[in-house]
Amino acid sequence: MKVLVDVNDNKADFILELLNNFPFAKAKSISPAKAKLLEEAEFADQSKEDILQGLQQAVKEMNLVTQGKLKARDAKDLLNEL
């Protein structure tokens, strides 16, 4: 899985070093232009309605988590899955 993370320039070296210290992750910097192309390509096959629907679902789930009606996924489990 690839994840695109936007980081302030003054913290980029720290984040890259941190991620590269995990045995299951590889990180490298990319130019802002390449990052924009990657973002556009990721959502190119989705309609605006699909993207908005996904965001609305995410907000609903987060609201349920904060209300205690839905159990949040443990970050450690998420990282182990990656």
DRENLOSE-146017 format. One record per residue: x, y, z negated of N, C-alpha, C in turn. Coordinates in steps of 0.2 Angstrom, whole numbers, plus 5000, padded with zeros to 4 digits. Atoms other than C-alpha are relative to their C-alpha. Layout:
  n_X  n_Y  n_Z ca_X ca_Y ca_Z  c_X  c_Y  c_Z
    X    Y    Z    X    Y    Z    X    Y    Z
...
This chain:
  n_X  n_Y  n_Z ca_X ca_Y ca_Z  c_X  c_Y  c_Z
 5004 4994 5000 5000 5000 5000 5004 5006 5000
 4997 4994 5000 5006 5017 5004 4996 5006 4996
 5003 4995 5003 5002 5032 4993 5003 5007 5001
 4998 4994 4998 5004 5050 4998 4999 5005 4994
 5000 4995 5006 5008 5062 4983 5003 5006 5002
 4997 4994 4999 5010 5080 4984 5003 5003 4994
 4996 4999 5006 5023 5086 4972 5003 5007 5001
 4996 4993 5000 5030 5104 4968 5007 4998 5002
 4993 5001 4998 5047 5106 4976 5005 4999 4994
 4996 5000 5006 5055 5109 4959 5000 4993 4996
 5001 5006 5004 5049 5092 4952 5001 4994 5005
 5000 5006 4995 5051 5081 4968 5006 4995 4998
 4995 5005 5002 5068 5074 4963 4999 4996 4994
 5002 5004 5006 5062 5069 4946 4995 4994 5002
 5005 5005 4998 5047 5060 4954 5003 4995 5004
 4997 5005 4996 5057 5051 4967 5004 4996 4996
 4996 5004 5004 5069 5045 4954 4996 4996 4996
 5005 5003 5005 5055 5040 4942 4997 4994 5004
 5004 5005 4996 5046 5030 4956 5005 4995 5002
 4995 5005 4998 5062 5022 4962 5003 4996 4995
 4998 5004 5006 5066 5015 4945 4995 4994 4999
 5004 5005 5001 5051 5004 4946 5002 4995 5005
 4997 5005 4995 5056 4987 4954 4994 4999 5006
 5005 5002 4996 5039 4986 4963 4998 5006 5005
 5001 4994 4996 5040 5004 4971 5006 5002 5004
 4995 4997 4996 5050 5012 4985 4997 5007 5001
 5002 4993 4998 5049 5031 4987 5005 5004 5004
 4996 4996 4996 5056 5043 4999 4996 5007 5002
 5003 4994 4999 5053 5061 5003 4998 5001 5008
 5002 4999 4993 5044 5066 5020 4999 5008 5001
 5002 4993 4999 5042 5083 5028 4993 5002 5000
 5007 4998 5001 5026 5093 5025 4996 4998 5007
 5004 5001 4994 5022 5091 5044 4998 4993 5001
 5001 5007 5000 5024 5072 5043 4994 4998 4995
 5005 5001 5005 5013 5072 5027 4993 5001 5003
 5007 4998 4997 4999 5081 5036 4998 4995 5005
 5002 5005 4995 4999 5069 5050 4998 4994 4997
 5002 5006 5003 4998 5054 5039 4994 5001 4996
 5006 4999 5003 4984 5062 5029 4994 5000 5006
 5005 5000 4994 4975 5065 5046 4998 4993 5003
 5001 5006 4997 4978 5048 5052 4996 4995 4996
 5004 5004 5005 4971 5040 5036 4993 5001 5001
 5008 4999 5000 4954 5048 5038 4998 5001 5007
 5003 4999 4993 4953 5049 5057 4994 4995 5001
 5005 5005 4998 4942 5033 5058 4994 5001 4995
 5006 4999 5004 4930 5040 5044 4997 5006 5002
 5004 4994 4998 4916 5052 5047 5000 5004 4993
 5001 4996 5006 4914 5067 5035 4995 4998 4995
 5005 5003 5005 4899 5059 5028 5002 4994 4996
 4997 5006 5004 4908 5043 5023 5005 5003 4995
 4995 4998 5005 4922 5053 5015 4996 5004 4994
 5004 4997 5006 4909 5064 5005 4997 4995 4996
 5004 5005 5004 4899 5049 5000 5005 4996 4996
 4995 5003 5004 4915 5041 4994 5002 5004 4994
 4998 4996 5005 4920 5056 4984 4994 5001 4995
 5006 5000 5004 4902 5057 4977 5000 4994 4995
 5000 5006 5004 4903 5039 4971 5005 5000 4995
 4994 5000 5005 4920 5042 4963 4998 5005 4994
 5002 4996 5006 4913 5057 4953 4994 4997 4996
 5005 5003 5004 4898 5047 4948 5003 4995 4995
 4997 5005 5005 4909 5033 4941 5004 5003 4995
 4996 4996 5005 4920 5046 4932 4995 5002 4995
 5005 4998 5005 4905 5053 4924 4997 4995 4995
 5002 5006 5004 4899 5036 4918 5006 4998 4995
 4995 5001 5005 4916 5033 4911 5001 5004 4994
 4999 4995 5006 4917 5049 4901 4994 4999 4996
 5006 5001 5004 4899 5045 4895 5000 4993 4996
 4999 5006 5003 4905 5028 4889 4996 4994 5003
 5004 5005 4997 4893 5019 4901 5003 4995 5004
 4996 5005 4995 4907 5011 4912 5007 5000 4997
 4994 5000 5003 4923 5005 4906 5005 5001 5006
 4995 4998 4996 4938 5013 4914 5005 4994 5001
 4995 5005 4999 4951 5002 4922 5007 5002 4997
 4993 4999 5003 4968 5001 4913 5005 5002 5005
 4995 4998 4995 4982 5010 4922 5005 4995 5001
 4995 5005 4999 4994 4996 4918 4997 4994 5004
 5003 5005 4996 4982 4983 4926 5000 5003 5008
 5000 4997 4994 4981 4995 4941 5007 4999 5003
 4993 5000 4997 5000 4996 4943 5002 4993 5001
 4998 5007 4999 5002 4977 4941 4997 4997 5006
 5003 5002 4994 4990 4975 4955 5004 5002 5006
 4997 4997 4995 5000 4986 4966 5006 4995 5001
